[in-house]
Amino acid sequence: MRGFKAKGFAKRGERNSLRTIRPRRTVGVLLGATLAAASIVGVAGADDISNNLDASVDTVAEAMPLNVGGANGTTQLYVTPANGDGKNGCNLTGSSTLGLSVTSSNTGVATVSPSSVTFTSCGDLKTLTVAPVAAGSATISVSQTSNSTGGTFNLAPATFSVNVTAAAPANTAPSVAVAGVTGGGSYTKGSVPAATCQVTDAEDGNSSFAATLSAVTGPYASDGIGEQTASCSYTDDGGLIASASETYGIVDATAPTIGSTISPTNPDGDNGWYKSDITLRWTVTEPESPDSLHTTGCVDQDITTDQAETTYSCSASSAGGTTGPVDVAIKRDATNPTISGSASPDANAFGWNNGPVTVSYSCGDNLSGVASCASDDTLSSEGAGQSATGTAVDNAGNSDTATVSAINIDLTPPGVTWNSTINDGDSFYFGSVPAAPSCTATDDLSGPNGCTVSGYSTGVGSHTLTAMAHDKAGNPKVVTRSYTVLAWALKGFYQPVDMNGVLNTVKNGSTVPLKFEIFAGPTELTSTADVKSLTATQVTCDTSNPIDDIEVTATGGTSLRYDTSGGQFIYNWQTPKRPGTCYRVTMTTQDGSTLVALFKLK
């Protein structure tokens, strides 16, 4: 419509002069097939699929103006690797492919062909042809239909708008380009060129105006460092729209500065040694991008004790680069020769060792040097509260001693006492195994430090109990004992069911009484809870099995019960109504023992 201006668009009144609107014929914009190299500064992600309606890969939706009855418009799709989805370089390698479908949001306004494309490499170009149908707007977009690359692709930059205007005489579509900045370029903060929109329009005349600048984005955007997009959009008097954008980087070209101050300024001792307290202060400055500043080291120091020459470092990095490390070396000696002793190996958590202990001495002198230092002492006898003393002498005749005390040595393993009714070699029937045992450790020197038992089980089979005891010196003691868990004895199935592989034949749908007994040694079990399951599973009929008819069937409920009068379990199994099929009936007790019978239904 005349007089309408969308956000970001320039209308006639914003250009250099106001011209009289005249009827014109609009024609389509045919974009060249030359592929423009495109990149987005500082952005890492999936490989991009983009169009070449302008020279940058960005999220600004480009526009293609066409006329009803005018020429078709074309653009090309291409791939730009981004190295950000865990796969370096181009995702399209080897014989991998990416399939895309291409659609128009409003085919009543514009159609696009082909409707699908397949990329086989990052150098692949796919030409799209857009045909105008009627006045209006449509969006051309792509979606993924197949992907054998193992990587991911960003399809958003491929999207563009098609604006179709009703045909009018002599109206050529305008073109717009961003001038002053270069897509993918990099500019120093404070020196970014002014971005302008350069419009070429055969009927309305050429014009220019300031480009619309996006906010700076990126991790250091608060410092004005990062990525910025200059965008242009223009609508001519015939209603045709052209747009363009360029994305560039804004950088800090100056690295941080590092300074240090030491007090006293010069060493107050000989040969570069300090004898007094020293202060070290660091100063790090970054005026251009302070929010991006990161320091490593740069810790102020107050040195009040002796130390060998120690190097303190300060490194700084920012969006402008890296400085350092800057090193400052300081050494301080204000005491006589020293000696210290250390015991090896270290005691455990309770202060005890379970082997010989060697005491080593370390001597030092920061002025005249060491003349002699005590040799190592090795303590190998059991006992608490042992100690060793060594002497150091410097070249000036000064001496000092060091004592390492509280050395505790225990070489004897602890004793073990079982707390259990399970003896070595015992046997128990399933369900009658005594409770899990425990054990107690004893030790007369360092003291006991617990005892644990492993290997306990109530399952059928042979089991070995292992008692592991420790004293506070870490000495272990292991003792074992074994026992057996016996399985239950099963009797049945009793008549009318035959066992031992006999195929019992019975009319389908009838009820067969399954009778059996369970014994734990001489004791008969009578609780239905001792039966874990009763299952009937259809199997293939084996004609080689002997066959016997079921003479007696049952009636009544089918729940499992114990018949006290007959002294046996009874389960009335109602057979399936499936003549000619065979079944395996299995009764399983809680100890894992089973009874199995075979049936064929008539």
Number of C-alpha atoms within 10 A of each C-alpha: 8 10 9 11 13 10 7 13 17 20 18 19 10 12 16 12 10 10 13 7 13 13 12 15 18 27 27 27 21 18 14 12 14 10 17 14 14 21 21 21 19 14 13 12 15 21 25 22 20 25 25 23 27 23 22 25 27 20 13 17 17 22 23 28 28 34 29 23 19 20 16 21 22 21 23 20 20 22 26 22 20 22 17 15 16 12 17 12 15 18 28 23 13 9 9 14 17 20 16 18 15 18 19 21 15 15 17 14 21 25 22 20 15 14 13 17 19 17 19 17 18 17 12 13 20 16 15 20 14 23 24 29 21 19 17 18 21 23 21 22 19 20 14 16 12 12 17 14 18 12 18 18 20 16 18 18 21 26 20 21 18 26 24 29 28 20 20 18 12 15 24 23 26 28 22 23 21 26 20 14 20 19 24 19 14 17 17 15 18 11 9 15 12 12 21 19 25 20 25 17 16 13 18 22 14 15 16 18 17 15 24 17 16 12 13 18 17 17 14 19 17 14 19 20 25 24 24 22 25 25 23 27 25 25 23 23 23 26 22 25 25 25 26 24 29 30 25 23 25 22 24 22 14 18 20 24 16 18 12 15 13 15 13 13 10 10 18 13 13 9 8 14 20 20 18 17 14 19 14 19 14 17 12 17 14 21 13 22 24 15 17 18 21 15 15 12 13 22 13 15 13 12 15 13 14 16 15 12 14 12 11 17 16 22 19 23 18 22 24 19 14 17 18 14 15 17 14 15 11 19 19 24 19 17 12 14 23 21 21 18 21 18 20 12 13 13 19 12 10 14 15 24 25 23 20 16 21 17 22 18 23 16 23 19 18 18 17 14 14 21 16 14 20 18 13 16 17 14 18 14 14 17 15 17 10 14 15 20 16 22 19 25 22 21 14 12 11 14 18 16 17 19 16 17 16 13 21 25 25 25 19 19 22 28 19 21 14 18 11 12 12 19 12 13 12 13 17 18 19 20 17 12 20 11 12 16 16 15 17 20 23 19 17 11 20 25 16 22 19 16 23 15 19 14 13 16 17 20 18 18 13 14 17 16 21 17 23 20 26 24 27 24 27 24 19 18 17 16 14 14 16 17 20 21 21 21 21 23 16 18 12 18 20 15 14 17 24 19 16 11 14 17 27 23 19 21 19 17 15 16 21 23 22 23 23 19 18 21 15 17 14 8 10 15 19 18 11 13 11 14 20 14 13 16 12 18 10 14 13 10 16 11 8 9 13 11 16 16 16 18 12 12 17 15 12 8 12 15 9 17 16 18 12 9 6 9 14 20 23 22 20 20 23 18 19 17 13 13 14 12 16 23 21 17 17 16 21 17 20 16 19 15 16 17 17 17 21 26 27 26 20 14
